[in-house]
């Protein structure tokens, strides 16, 4: 499966932005009916989103519904019944039992955004309907009473990266909130990638190119991966030295990930 690099959120009560989001270059677009929409505006936003999705021919756009157990979630599920969607994002999923209350047939993207959800992340991501996950850093920080800093998120990101790897399901990182600091967002995304999270959500189209740049291997990375792969093939699967370093099967897997990310596998 080709791992998406980016997911762009767009508020569900701003239908004039939907087409712009589709043309942003983001790998996925998620129209938000939850946090982006005030409680008294949700019904109108729901109608606008469903009307748009019914006539939309793009295959990379869907929506985030409201949290399990709420009246708005129930209304959202009624509204999307009968639609064929590439995914449905489910916020505030603390347990697998909560996820199981969602009746949509679409692939699911649960949002892991509390201390309890973090403890249950492996079980949630193991569910067969789950295609990907998302780290909800804002709610997580509020739950723990910590600031939204790289240090405060270090454990959560590392834990989610391990859970994602265990079940081969990508995890989107929390958006970088300063939309005007594009360079800072790219640098932060590169640090996040070093923890094992290889895709990121965004809240503005100007963030997409920076996310893609952070997750795109350089020409040097690609050449090194190709050279390592060729050296391993020449060794016929035996341990060997390449540029003075031992190469074994795990090293080959890392090189193949680089080539896959570059679209060369």
C-alpha positions as CSV (number, residue, x, y, z in Angstrom):
1,X,0.0,0.0,0.0
2,X,1.3,3.4,-0.9
3,X,1.4,5.4,2.3
4,X,-0.2,8.9,2.1
5,X,2.1,11.7,3.2
6,X,-0.5,14.3,4.0
7,X,-4.1,14.8,5.1
8,X,-5.7,18.3,4.9
9,X,-8.5,19.2,7.2
10,X,-11.2,21.7,6.0
11,X,-14.1,22.9,8.2
12,X,-17.4,21.4,7.4
13,X,-19.1,24.8,7.7
14,X,-17.0,26.3,4.9
15,X,-18.2,24.7,1.7
16,X,-16.6,27.4,-0.4
17,X,-13.3,25.9,0.7
18,X,-14.0,22.2,-0.3
19,X,-12.9,22.4,-3.9
20,X,-9.8,24.4,-3.0
21,X,-8.8,21.7,-0.5
22,X,-9.3,19.0,-3.2
23,X,-6.9,20.9,-5.4
24,X,-4.3,21.6,-2.7
25,X,-2.1,18.6,-3.6
26,X,-2.9,16.8,-0.3
27,X,-2.9,13.1,-0.5
28,X,-6.2,13.0,1.5
29,X,-8.7,15.6,2.4
30,X,-10.9,15.4,5.5
31,X,-13.9,17.6,5.9
32,X,-14.4,18.2,9.6
33,X,-17.8,18.0,11.2
34,X,-16.4,17.8,14.7
35,X,-14.1,20.4,16.4
36,X,-14.1,22.8,13.5
37,X,-17.9,23.3,13.7
38,X,-19.8,25.0,16.6
39,X,-22.6,22.9,18.1
40,X,-25.4,25.1,16.7
41,X,-23.9,24.9,13.2
42,X,-23.5,21.2,12.9
43,X,-26.8,20.4,11.3
44,X,-26.3,22.9,8.5
45,X,-22.7,21.8,8.1
46,X,-23.7,18.2,7.9
47,X,-26.2,18.9,5.1
48,X,-23.6,20.9,3.1
49,X,-20.9,18.1,3.5
50,X,-23.2,15.3,2.5
51,X,-24.5,17.3,-0.5
52,X,-20.9,17.8,-1.6
53,X,-19.8,14.2,-1.1
54,X,-22.8,12.9,-3.0
55,X,-21.8,14.8,-6.2
56,X,-18.0,14.7,-5.7
57,X,-16.0,12.3,-8.0
58,X,-12.7,12.7,-6.2
59,X,-11.6,9.5,-4.4
60,X,-9.4,11.1,-1.8
61,X,-11.9,13.1,0.2
62,X,-14.2,12.1,3.1
63,X,-15.1,13.4,6.5
64,X,-14.5,13.4,10.3
65,X,-17.8,12.7,12.1
66,X,-18.5,13.5,15.7
67,X,-17.4,11.4,18.7
68,X,-19.0,8.0,19.6
69,X,-22.0,8.2,21.9
70,X,-23.1,11.7,20.9
71,X,-26.3,12.6,19.3
72,X,-24.3,14.3,16.5
73,X,-22.4,11.1,15.8
74,X,-25.7,9.2,15.5
75,X,-27.0,11.9,13.1
76,X,-23.7,11.8,11.1
77,X,-24.0,8.0,10.7
78,X,-27.5,8.2,9.4
79,X,-26.4,10.9,7.0
80,X,-23.5,8.9,5.5
81,X,-25.4,5.7,5.2
82,X,-25.6,4.7,1.5
83,X,-22.5,6.7,0.6
84,X,-19.3,4.9,-0.6
85,X,-16.5,6.7,1.1
86,X,-12.7,6.2,1.1
87,X,-12.6,6.6,4.9
88,X,-14.5,7.9,7.9
89,X,-12.5,9.6,10.7
90,X,-13.7,8.9,14.2
91,X,-12.6,11.3,16.9
92,X,-12.2,10.6,20.7
93,X,-12.0,6.9,20.4
94,X,-10.8,5.7,23.9
95,X,-11.5,2.0,23.5
96,X,-12.2,-0.6,20.9
97,X,-15.7,-1.0,22.3
98,X,-16.3,2.7,21.4
99,X,-15.0,2.1,17.9
100,X,-17.4,-0.9,17.5
101,X,-20.4,1.4,18.0
102,X,-19.6,3.0,14.6
103,X,-21.8,1.3,11.9
104,X,-20.2,2.7,8.8
105,X,-18.9,0.2,6.2
106,X,-16.1,2.6,5.2
107,X,-12.5,2.1,6.3
108,X,-12.0,3.9,9.6
109,X,-9.4,6.4,10.9
110,X,-9.7,6.6,14.7
111,X,-8.2,9.6,16.4
112,X,-6.1,8.7,19.4
113,X,-6.3,11.7,21.7
114,X,-6.4,10.8,25.4
115,X,-4.4,9.0,28.0
116,X,-6.8,6.1,27.9
117,X,-6.8,6.0,24.1
118,X,-3.0,5.8,24.2
119,X,-3.1,2.8,26.5
120,X,-5.6,1.1,24.2
121,X,-3.9,2.2,20.9
122,X,-2.7,-1.3,19.9
123,X,-6.2,-2.8,20.4
124,X,-7.8,0.1,18.5
125,X,-5.4,-0.1,15.6
126,X,-5.6,-3.9,15.4
127,X,-9.3,-3.7,14.3
128,X,-9.8,-5.0,10.8
129,X,-11.9,-1.9,9.8
130,X,-9.1,0.5,10.8
131,X,-7.0,1.6,7.8
132,X,-5.0,4.3,9.5
133,X,-4.9,6.4,12.7
134,X,-4.3,10.0,13.7
135,X,-2.6,11.4,16.8
136,X,-4.9,14.1,18.3
137,X,-2.3,16.1,20.0
138,X,-4.4,19.0,21.2
139,X,-6.9,16.9,23.2
140,X,-4.0,14.6,24.4
141,X,-2.1,17.6,25.8
142,X,-5.2,18.9,27.5
143,X,-5.9,15.5,29.0
144,X,-2.4,15.3,30.5
145,X,-2.2,18.9,31.4
146,X,1.0,19.5,29.3
147,X,1.9,22.0,26.6
148,X,1.9,21.1,23.0
149,X,5.6,20.7,22.7
150,X,7.9,18.2,21.0
151,X,9.1,16.9,24.4
152,X,5.5,16.5,25.7
153,X,4.5,14.5,22.6
154,X,7.7,12.3,22.5
155,X,6.2,9.3,24.3
156,X,2.9,9.4,22.5
157,X,4.4,9.6,19.1
158,X,6.9,6.9,19.8
159,X,4.2,4.6,21.3
160,X,1.9,5.2,18.3
161,X,4.7,4.6,15.9
162,X,5.3,1.2,17.4
163,X,1.6,0.3,17.4
164,X,1.4,1.4,13.8
165,X,4.4,-0.7,12.8
166,X,3.0,-3.7,14.6
167,X,-0.2,-3.6,12.5
168,X,1.2,-2.0,9.4
169,X,-1.2,0.9,9.6
170,X,0.0,4.5,9.1
171,X,-0.4,7.1,11.8
172,X,-0.9,10.7,10.9
173,X,0.8,13.2,13.2
174,X,-1.0,16.1,14.7
175,X,-1.0,19.3,12.5
176,X,1.7,21.9,13.0
177,X,-0.4,24.8,14.3
178,X,1.6,27.8,13.1
179,X,0.5,27.8,9.5
180,X,2.7,30.8,8.7
181,X,5.9,29.1,9.9
182,X,6.3,26.8,6.9
183,X,10.0,26.2,7.4
184,X,9.4,25.4,11.1
185,X,6.7,23.0,10.1
186,X,8.9,21.2,7.7
187,X,11.7,20.9,10.3
188,X,9.3,19.7,12.9
189,X,7.9,17.1,10.5
190,X,11.4,15.8,9.8
191,X,11.9,15.3,13.6
192,X,8.6,13.5,13.8
193,X,9.7,11.2,10.9
194,X,12.8,10.2,12.9
195,X,10.4,8.8,15.6
196,X,8.7,6.6,13.0
197,X,5.7,8.6,12.0
198,X,5.6,9.0,8.3
199,X,2.5,11.1,7.5
200,X,1.0,14.2,8.9
201,X,-2.2,16.2,9.0
202,X,-2.4,19.8,8.0
203,X,-4.9,22.7,8.6
204,X,-3.9,24.9,5.7
205,X,-3.0,24.2,2.1
206,X,0.3,26.1,2.4
207,X,1.5,23.3,4.7
208,X,1.2,20.5,2.2
209,X,4.4,21.1,0.2
210,X,6.4,21.3,3.4
211,X,5.0,18.0,4.6
212,X,5.7,16.3,1.3
213,X,9.3,17.7,1.2
214,X,9.9,16.3,4.7
215,X,8.8,12.9,3.7
216,X,10.3,12.7,0.2
217,X,13.7,11.0,0.1
218,X,16.6,13.1,-1.4
219,X,18.5,12.0,-4.5
220,X,21.3,11.1,-2.1
221,X,19.0,8.9,0.0
222,X,17.7,7.2,-3.1
223,X,21.2,6.5,-4.5
224,X,22.4,5.1,-1.1
225,X,19.3,2.8,-0.9
226,X,19.8,1.5,-4.4
227,X,23.5,0.9,-3.8
228,X,22.7,-1.0,-0.6
229,X,20.0,-3.1,-2.2
230,X,22.4,-4.0,-5.0
231,X,25.1,-4.9,-2.6
232,X,22.8,-7.1,-0.6
233,X,21.6,-8.8,-3.8
234,X,25.2,-9.5,-4.8
235,X,25.8,-11.1,-1.5
236,X,22.9,-13.5,-2.2
237,X,21.2,-12.9,1.1
238,X,24.4,-13.4,3.2
239,X,25.7,-10.8,5.6
240,X,28.2,-8.5,3.9
241,X,30.0,-5.2,4.2
242,X,28.9,-2.2,2.2
243,X,30.9,1.0,2.5
244,X,32.5,-0.5,5.6
245,X,29.2,-1.3,7.3
246,X,27.5,-4.6,7.9
247,X,24.3,-5.1,5.9
248,X,21.7,-7.6,6.8
249,X,18.0,-8.2,6.1
250,X,16.7,-5.4,8.5
251,X,19.0,-2.9,6.7
252,X,17.6,-4.0,3.4
253,X,14.1,-3.4,4.6
254,X,15.0,0.2,5.6
255,X,16.5,0.8,2.1
256,X,13.4,-0.6,0.4
257,X,11.2,1.7,2.5
258,X,13.2,4.6,1.1
259,X,12.7,3.4,-2.4
260,X,9.0,2.8,-1.8
261,X,8.6,6.3,-0.5
262,X,10.2,7.6,-3.6
263,X,7.8,5.5,-5.8
264,X,10.6,3.3,-7.0
265,X,9.2,-0.1,-5.8
